[in-house]
Protein backbone atom coordinates (compact mmCIF):
# COMPACT_ATOMS: atom_id res chain seq x y z
CA UNK A 1 0.00 0.00 0.00
CA UNK A 2 1.26 3.47 -0.86
CA UNK A 3 2.14 5.71 2.05
CA UNK A 4 -0.43 8.33 0.96
CA UNK A 5 -3.20 5.74 0.98
CA UNK A 6 -2.26 4.77 4.52
CA UNK A 7 -2.91 8.39 5.51
CA UNK A 8 -6.27 8.46 3.69
CA UNK A 9 -4.98 10.57 0.77
CA UNK A 10 -6.23 9.65 -2.69
CA UNK A 11 -3.76 10.11 -5.55
CA UNK A 12 -5.26 11.16 -8.87
CA UNK A 13 -3.17 11.28 -12.02
CA UNK A 14 -3.76 13.55 -14.97
CA UNK A 15 -5.03 11.66 -17.98
CA UNK A 16 -2.50 11.56 -20.84
CA UNK A 17 -3.03 14.43 -23.27
CA UNK A 18 -5.05 16.47 -20.76
CA UNK A 19 -2.65 19.08 -19.29
CA UNK A 20 -5.57 21.45 -18.67
CA UNK A 21 -6.51 19.18 -15.76
CA UNK A 22 -3.61 20.72 -13.85
CA UNK A 23 -3.54 24.30 -15.08
CA UNK A 24 -1.54 25.58 -12.09
CA UNK A 25 1.46 23.36 -12.85
CA UNK A 26 1.19 24.02 -16.58
CA UNK A 27 1.19 27.79 -15.95
CA UNK A 28 4.23 27.48 -13.67
CA UNK A 29 6.12 25.41 -16.25
CA UNK A 30 5.35 27.97 -18.96
CA UNK A 31 6.50 30.82 -16.75
CA UNK A 32 9.76 29.03 -15.96
CA UNK A 33 10.44 28.46 -19.66
CA UNK A 34 9.71 32.06 -20.66
CA UNK A 35 11.28 33.81 -17.68
CA UNK A 36 14.67 32.11 -17.59
CA UNK A 37 15.04 28.79 -19.34
CA UNK A 38 14.59 30.15 -22.88
CA UNK A 39 16.76 33.19 -22.14
CA UNK A 40 19.87 31.38 -20.90
CA UNK A 41 22.37 28.85 -22.19
CA UNK A 42 23.60 26.66 -19.38
CA UNK A 43 26.92 24.84 -19.34
CA UNK A 44 26.04 22.56 -16.41
CA UNK A 45 23.05 21.33 -14.44
CA UNK A 46 24.45 23.07 -11.39
CA UNK A 47 24.42 26.41 -13.23
CA UNK A 48 20.78 25.89 -14.20
CA UNK A 49 19.91 25.00 -10.59
CA UNK A 50 21.64 28.14 -9.33
CA UNK A 51 19.74 30.37 -11.77
CA UNK A 52 16.48 28.63 -10.84
CA UNK A 53 17.12 29.14 -7.13
CA UNK A 54 17.92 32.82 -7.65
CA UNK A 55 14.81 33.24 -9.81
CA UNK A 56 12.58 31.73 -7.13
C-alpha positions as semicolon CSV with decimal commas, in nm:
position;residue;x (nm);y (nm);z (nm)
1;X;0,000;0,000;0,000
2;X;0,126;0,347;-0,086
3;X;0,214;0,571;0,205
4;X;-0,043;0,833;0,096
5;X;-0,320;0,574;0,098
6;X;-0,226;0,477;0,452
7;X;-0,291;0,839;0,551
8;X;-0,627;0,846;0,369
9;X;-0,498;1,057;0,077
10;X;-0,623;0,965;-0,269
11;X;-0,376;1,011;-0,555
12;X;-0,526;1,116;-0,887
13;X;-0,317;1,128;-1,202
14;X;-0,376;1,355;-1,497
15;X;-0,503;1,166;-1,798
16;X;-0,250;1,156;-2,084
17;X;-0,303;1,443;-2,327
18;X;-0,505;1,647;-2,076
19;X;-0,265;1,908;-1,929
20;X;-0,557;2,145;-1,867
21;X;-0,651;1,918;-1,576
22;X;-0,361;2,072;-1,385
23;X;-0,354;2,430;-1,508
24;X;-0,154;2,558;-1,209
25;X;0,146;2,336;-1,285
26;X;0,119;2,402;-1,658
27;X;0,119;2,779;-1,595
28;X;0,423;2,748;-1,367
29;X;0,612;2,541;-1,625
30;X;0,535;2,797;-1,896
31;X;0,650;3,082;-1,675
32;X;0,976;2,903;-1,596
33;X;1,044;2,846;-1,966
34;X;0,971;3,206;-2,066
35;X;1,128;3,381;-1,768
36;X;1,467;3,211;-1,759
37;X;1,504;2,879;-1,934
38;X;1,459;3,015;-2,288
39;X;1,676;3,319;-2,214
40;X;1,987;3,138;-2,090
41;X;2,237;2,885;-2,219
42;X;2,360;2,666;-1,938
43;X;2,692;2,484;-1,934
44;X;2,604;2,256;-1,641
45;X;2,305;2,133;-1,444
46;X;2,445;2,307;-1,139
47;X;2,442;2,641;-1,323
48;X;2,078;2,589;-1,420
49;X;1,991;2,500;-1,059
50;X;2,164;2,814;-0,933
51;X;1,974;3,037;-1,177
52;X;1,648;2,863;-1,084
53;X;1,712;2,914;-0,713
54;X;1,792;3,282;-0,765
55;X;1,481;3,324;-0,981
56;X;1,258;3,173;-0,713
